[in-house]
Amino acid sequence: MSSGRLRTLRSFIYAIGIHIAAAVLVAMSLDFDPYRIPKPQESKKIVQAVAVDQTAVKRELSRLRAAAESVKRKNNASLNWSRSGWH
């Protein structure tokens, strides 16, 4: 055999060997276990959800802010009264 043919044959054998090694690695990485459907987990906590109207939320927020402002004004008035010395 000539040198050129020997080189081509060697390259072909290397290529076949690399492909076989790659096929073996792929086959080893595959999972051959049969697929099992997982059992559903039991839910211990049941959440009762309620839909809330956004306008009702805004109304309640305004009411709470007004009440907080009223308390703040009342506290400031009593604080000013005690500082004025008119008690």
Phi, psi and omega per residue, in radians:
M1 nan 2.545 -3.141
S2 -1.458 2.919 -3.081
S3 -1.130 -0.647 -3.136
G4 -1.151 -0.737 3.136
R5 -1.197 -0.654 3.135
L6 -1.133 -0.711 3.117
R7 -1.132 -0.725 3.132
T8 -1.144 -0.736 3.134
L9 -1.130 -0.731 3.122
R10 -1.109 -0.752 3.115
S11 -1.091 -0.707 3.121
F12 -1.111 -0.761 3.139
I13 -1.133 -0.717 3.078
Y14 -1.074 -0.746 -3.134
A15 -1.099 -0.765 3.108
I16 -1.099 -0.756 3.138
G17 -1.085 -0.747 3.128
I18 -1.127 -0.719 3.124
H19 -1.151 -0.679 3.094
I20 -1.142 -0.746 3.120
A21 -1.095 -0.727 3.114
A22 -1.120 -0.733 3.131
A23 -1.117 -0.689 3.111
V24 -1.131 -0.770 3.118
L25 -1.090 -0.727 3.115
V26 -1.139 -0.754 -3.132
A27 -1.125 -0.624 3.134
M28 -1.247 -0.484 -3.102
S29 -1.452 -0.238 3.140
L30 -1.308 2.584 3.125
D31 -1.763 1.998 -3.073
F32 -1.710 0.110 3.098
D33 -1.231 2.482 3.121
P34 -1.159 2.541 -3.122
Y35 -1.265 2.247 3.097
R36 -1.953 2.303 3.109
I37 -1.281 2.179 -3.125
P38 -1.186 2.535 3.112
K39 -1.273 2.428 3.107
P40 -1.157 2.440 3.139
Q41 -1.416 2.479 3.134
E42 -1.348 2.308 3.121
S43 -1.610 2.104 -3.107
K44 -1.591 -0.500 -3.122
K45 -1.849 2.169 3.083
I46 -1.886 2.213 -3.086
V47 -1.759 2.237 3.051
Q48 -1.694 1.954 -3.106
A49 -1.776 2.585 3.130
V50 -2.278 2.332 3.075
A51 -1.398 2.373 -3.097
V52 -2.089 2.366 3.111
D53 -1.267 2.285 -3.084
Q54 -1.110 -0.624 3.133
T55 -1.176 -0.604 3.092
A56 -1.152 -0.653 3.112
V57 -1.131 -0.777 3.135
K58 -1.121 -0.705 3.108
R59 -1.062 -0.807 -3.129
E60 -1.144 -0.675 3.107
L61 -1.108 -0.738 3.098
S62 -1.097 -0.734 3.129
R63 -1.087 -0.769 3.136
L64 -1.149 -0.689 3.108
R65 -1.140 -0.711 3.119
A66 -1.119 -0.723 3.118
A67 -1.119 -0.725 3.126
A68 -1.133 -0.709 3.116
E69 -1.142 -0.662 3.109
S70 -1.104 -0.788 3.113
V71 -1.110 -0.703 -3.138
K72 -1.117 -0.761 3.112
R73 -1.114 -0.708 3.142
K74 -1.121 -0.726 3.114
N75 -1.151 -0.703 3.116
N76 -1.149 -0.668 3.139
A77 -1.151 -0.756 3.136
S78 -1.213 -0.566 3.093
L79 -1.179 -0.740 3.104
N80 -1.156 -0.650 3.130
W81 -1.101 -0.755 -3.117
S82 -1.268 -0.469 3.131
R83 -1.391 -0.446 -3.052
S84 -1.280 -0.325 3.127
G85 1.456 0.243 -3.110
W86 -1.614 0.374 -3.079
H87 -1.808 nan nan
